[in-house]
Amino acid sequence: MQQFYSPKTLVTWDVRAPVAMATQSIISAILICTTPKGSPLRVGSLPILLYLALVCVRTASAFSLQVMMYLGFAVCGYVNVFHCFNHLCLHTLDDSDVRREMAKWKSSSPNPGWVERIYFTTAMLWSFRGIGTDHEIKGTPRFPGKNGQVPAKRAFLLTQVFWIVVQYLFMDLITFQPQPPEAAEAWAVGKEWLWLPLNPHPVTHEDLVSRLISTLMSWYLFGMMMLDTWYRVFAIVFVSLGISEVKQWPPMYGSYSACYSLRGYFGDFWHQCMRSPLQGVALYVTRDMLGLKRSLAESYLTMLLVFLLSGHFHILLDYCSGMTSWKLSGGVQCFLLFVPGIMFEDAVRWVWPKVKAKAGIRGIRRLERGIGYVWTFLFLAAVTPVFNYPLQRITRNPTYVVPWSVFKRFLGDGDR
C-alpha cells in the first residue's frame, strides 16, 4: 500500500523524486555518449534505473500532492526506465547519433565537447516524443495556424498563459464543490461491466448518463486539461529561461477532428508521450525477439503489447493513487479492450468501401465522419469505466487537482 507524505504547499524542497528521475536521464545520457552500442554497461544500468524509479514511487508525494505533479514523478519515473532503456539497448543511440542530432541545431557549436553532448542528450531524453530529432514520434501535432508555422516567442508565451488560465478555471469549476454522497452509487463495484454477469446491479438511465459524462470528462475535456496545463506551464518556464526553443514545444494534443476513429483518437489526437517507450519495447519483442516480418499479424501483436504495457503502467497509477491491491485495478483489462475495438474498426473500414462501390453510394463523407465520431465516443464510454470506476472507488487518495480555488474563494465554502 502506498504511503503518502503530507506537504502543506504545492511543491516542497523534498526533491528526491525529481532528482531521481533526472538522474535516470543523466546516467543514460552519459552511457549513450561514452559507450558503444551493445556495451554491457548499458544493460548493467537497468537495476540502477529501476531503483531510481522505486525512489520516485516512494517519495513523489513528499514533493507534491497536486495530482498530475505527484503522478508525473511517481509513475513516469518507471515509464522513464523503458524510455531510457529503449535508447540504450533496444533501438540504440550512440555518440555519433548525438553529434548528428546536434548538427541540426543552430545553437550547437560545430565541435561540441563532452559536457555539451551529455547536456544535449539529457535534454533530448526528457522529450519523450523526440521533438526535432530523427526519432520524433509520428503524429506529433503541428503548431496551430497557417502551415504549422512556429510562432514568435512572445505570441507563444501569451497563448500558453491564456490556455493555462482557461483550463485552470474550468478544472476549478468542476472540482471546487465536493461530490454528493449519492454520486458514488454510479461507480459501485461491478457497474463498470454494464449488462455483463459481473455487474450485480440493474443498469439504470442514471448509470448510462453518468458513464457518458465520465467519458466526456476523461477523454475529451478534464483528463486532457490536467496534462495539458502542466505541459504549458513547463513550456513557459523552459522557453522563458532560454533552456529550449519554441519549436521544441508543439501542442501536446492534436485536433478533435481526428476523433472519428479509435486509431485517429490515439494516433493523432491523444498525447504521444508514452508512444516511444511502449512501442520501442513492443517492436523489439515482435521484430527482434520473435523475428516477425512486417505484416497485419505483426502489427496487431505489436499493438496488443503496446496496450498491455500501457495497462500495466496504469496499474502502477492505481497503486500510487492509494489502491490497496493490484487485483482491484482495471488497467490491463481496460486497455486490452481497445485492441478488438480497433480490429473491428479496421475490418469495417476495409469492407465498407467495397460495399459502397458495389451499391454506387457516393457523397456521404460527412455522414461517415459523423458515425465515426459517435462510434469512437460510445466505444470509449463502454470500456473506460473498467479502469476509471475502480480508481474512483479509492477512499484514501489525498491528491488534489486545483491548489487554489478561485470559485471557492468568491462563492464561499472557505479556502482550500
N, C-alpha and C positions, 0 to 999 in steps of 0.2 A: 504494500500500500504506500502510495506517495506521501511523503511528509512535507508539509508546507511551512515555509517561513512566513512571517507577518510584517513585511515592510510597510512603513507608515507614509511613504512618499511614492510618487510614480516610479522613480528609479532610485537605487541606493548606491553606495560606494562598494558594496559587495559584488565585485565584478568577476567572480570566479567563472561563471558560465560564459560571458562574452569573451573572456581571456582564453578559456579552454577551446572555444570554437575558433577563435583567431589563431591559436597555436596549431590546431589541426591544419589550417591552410598554410601557415608559415613552414611547418615541417614538410608538408607536401611540396611546397614551392622550392625549398632547399634541395630536396631529393630530385625534383624534376630538372633543376638547373645544374646539378653536380653529379648525377649518376646516369649511366646509360640505360636505355630501355631493357627490361629483363633483369635488372640488378636485384639480387636477393635482399638488398637493403630496403627496397621498395615494398616487397612483400612483408618483410620484417617490421615495417612500420604499422601494420594493421592492428596489433594489440595496443599500441600506443594511441592510435586514433580512436579505438573502441573505448579505452579507458577515459580519454578526454570527453567522449560522448556521454559516458556514465557520470562524469563530473557535471556536465551540462544538465542532465536529468535531475540530479540530486540538489543542485544549487541554484537553478534558474529562478525559483520563487523567492530567493533571497535578494535578487536583483530587482525584480518587479513582479507584481501580480496583475498588471494590465494583461488581459487575456492573450493578445497577439504578441506582445513583448515577451511574456513568460513562455508561451508555447513555441515562439520563434527560436528561442535558445534551448528550451528543454527537448524539443523534438528535432529541430533542424541540426543540432549537434550530431545526432545519429544519422540524419539524411546526409550530412556533410561527409561522413565516413564513406558512404557509397560514391559521392561526388568526387572526393579526392582519390579514392582507390581506383575509380574508373580511369582517371588520367594518369595514375601511377602505374597500373598493372594491366588494365583491360584494353582500353583504347588510348594508348600511351602518348605522352608528350615528353620531349627532352629539350636540352638547351638549344639545339638548332631550331626547333619549333618555336621556342620563346623568342629567339632573335628574329625569326621571320615575322612573327606577330608584331614585335616592337617596331620593325622597319616600316610598318604601315601607319604608325602614329607620328605625326609631325613633331610632337612634343618630346619624342625619344631621341637621345643622342645617337650619332652614327655608329659609335663603337661603345655600347653600354657596358659598364663594369658589373662585377659580381653582385654588389648590393642592389644596383639599379635593376638588374634582371630578376632578382628574387622579389623585390618590391613589386615589379610589374606582374610577375607570375602570381603572387599572393592576391593582388587586386583582380587578376583575371579569374582566379578560382572563386573569388567572392561573387562573381557574376554567374549564377547557376545557369543562365541562358546563354552564356558565352558571347555577350553582345560585342559586336565589332571584330570578332575573331573568325578564323576559318571553321570553327566548330559551333558557330552561332546556331541556336535551335531553329529549326524550320517552323514557320508560323509565327515568329516574333512580330507583334503588331508594329505598324509604321506610325510615325507621328501623324496626328490629325492635320488636315489642311491639304493644300494642293501638292500632289505627287509625293506626299510623305516628307516634305522638306523639313529639315531640322530647324526649330525656331531659334530666335535670338535668345541670349541668356536671360535678359530682363523679362521678355514675354513668357519664357518657360517658367521662371520662378513665380511670376504673378499668377499664371494658370494653376500651378501646384497649390499655391496658397488658397485660391478661390475654391478648388475642389476639396481641399482639406477641410475648410470651413463648412461647406455644404454637406459633406459626408459626416462630419463630426456632429453637426446639428441634427441630421437625420437619425444617426445612431442614438444620440441623446434622447430624441423624441420617442424612440421605440423603447428605450430601457429605463427612463427616469422614474417610472412608476413600477412597483413590484407586481408580478403577475398574480391574479386572484388564485386562491387555492384550488378552485374547480378546474383551472387550466391544466393541472397535472393529470386529469382524467383522460385528456386527449392522447397522452403517451404512456398510458398504463401498460404493464407488462403484457406483451403479445399483440398489442394493437398495430404494431408495425407490419404485421403479416396479413392485414385485411381479412379476406374471406377464407384464408387457409386454415387448416385444423389447428395450427399453432396459436391462433388467436381465440381465447376463450370468451371474448366479449362480442356482443352483436355490433355490427358496423352501422353507425348512425350517420345521419346527414351532417351533424356537427363534426364527426370524425373526418369525413371527407373534406369538409371546408377547412378544417384545421390542417390537414395534410397538404392541401393546395397552397395555403398561406405559408406554411413552413417551407415548402419547396421554393416558392417565390422569394422568400427572405434568404434562404440558404444559398441558392444557386444564382440568383439574379440581382439581389439588392444587398441585404445586410451582410451576408457572408463575404461577398466580393468587396464591400466597402471596408470591412475590418482589415483585410490585407492591403487593399489599395491605398488606404490612408497612410499607413506606415511606410509603404513604398515611396509615396510622395514626400513624406517627412524626410526620409533619408536622402532622397534626390535633392531636396533643398539644401540639406547640410553639406553633402559632398560637392555639389556644383558651386554653392556659395563660397566654400573654402578653397575651391580650385583643385580639389583632390581628383575629381573626374570632370568630364565634359558633358554638355547637354546631350550629345549624340549617344552617350552611353546609357541614357535613361529613357528609352522608348516606353510607351504605355505598357502597363502590366497586363492589361486585359484588351482583348480585341473588341470587335463590334458585335452588338446584339444581332445584327443582320445575319451572322454566321450560325445562329442557333436553330436552324431549320433541320438539323440532323444531329445525332449524338457525336458523329465524327467531327462535324463542324463546331459543335459546342466545345468538346475537349481539345480539338486540334487547332482551332482558330480564335475562339472567344476566351476560354478559361486560361488562367495564367499557366505558363510553361516552365515554372521554376523547378518542378520535380522531374521534368521530362528527361534531362540528361542523366541524372543518377539512376533513374528507373530503367530507361531504355538502354543505357550502356550495359548494365548487368544482364538484362533480358537478351540483348543481341549477342552478348558473349556466350550465354548458355546455348542459344539456339544455333548460332552460326559457327562458333569456335569449338564449344564442347561437343555439341551434337552433330556438327558438320552439315547442317541443313542448308540447302541452296535457297535462293530467293524464290518463294512460291506462296500460294494462298495459304497453305497449311503452315508454313514457317511464319507468315505474317500474323495469323491468328494465334499461334502458340506464343509468339513474342508479345502480342497484345495481352494474352492471358497472364503471362508472367509480370508484365507491367502493372496490371490492375491488382494482381496478387501482392506484389511488393507495396503498392500504394495502400492496400488494405492493411498490411501488417504495420506500415508506418502509422496508420490511424488507430491501431490497437495501442501503440505507444502514446498517441494523443489522448486516448481514453484513460490510460493509466495515469498520465500526468495531470489529467483533469480530476482525478480522485476516484476512479473506478477501482473497486476492491479486487476484481479478478478479471483476467483477460477473457475468460469464458463468457462474461457478460457483454463483451464488445460485439458489435455487428459489423465492424470494419471490413473484415475479409469477405463476409457474405455479401455485403452491400456492393463492394467494388467489383467482385467477380460477376455479379448480375449484369454489369454493363456489357460484358463480353457477348452473351447471347443476344442482348438488345442490339448491339452493333452488327452482329452477324445477320440477324433478321432484317435489319435496315439495309445491309448490303445486298441481301437476296432480293428485296423489293426493288431496289434501285437498278438491279441487273435485269429483272423480269419486266418492270413497268415500261421501259422504252420499247420493248418488243411488242407488248400489248397495245401501246399507243400507235405504233406504226401499223400493226395489223388492222386496228379499228379505225385508222385515219383520224385520230384525235390530235388536234393542234390548238395552240393559243391558250393553254391553261397553266402557264408557268406560275402566275400569281396564286392560283388555287393550289398548285403543288407545293409552293413555298408555305402557304398558309397551313396546309395539312401537316407539313414538316415541323413547323413551329409548335403546333398542338401536340403532335406525336412526341417530340423531344420533351416538352414540359410534362406531359402525362406520364411518360416513362420515368422521368426523374421523380415525379410525385409517387410513383409506385414503389421505387426502390430506396429512395433517400431515407425514409424513416427507419429502415433496417439499421442504419448507422446512427441517425440523429436521436431517435427516441431513447435508446439505452443511455446515450450521452446526457440527455435532458433529465433522466431519472436520477442522476448523481446528486446527492444531497449535501455533500461536504466540499463542494468546489468553491473556494474563496475568491476566484478571479473575477474581474470586472471588465467592462468594455470601455466605459467613459470615465476618466478620472475626476473630472469636474463637470457637474451637470448644470448647464445654463438654464434649462427648463425647470429643474427642481428649485433652483435659486429664486427664479422670478415667479413661479407658480405655487411656491410653498412646499410644505412637507420637509423642510430643513435642508441642510447641505449634505453632500455626500461625504 
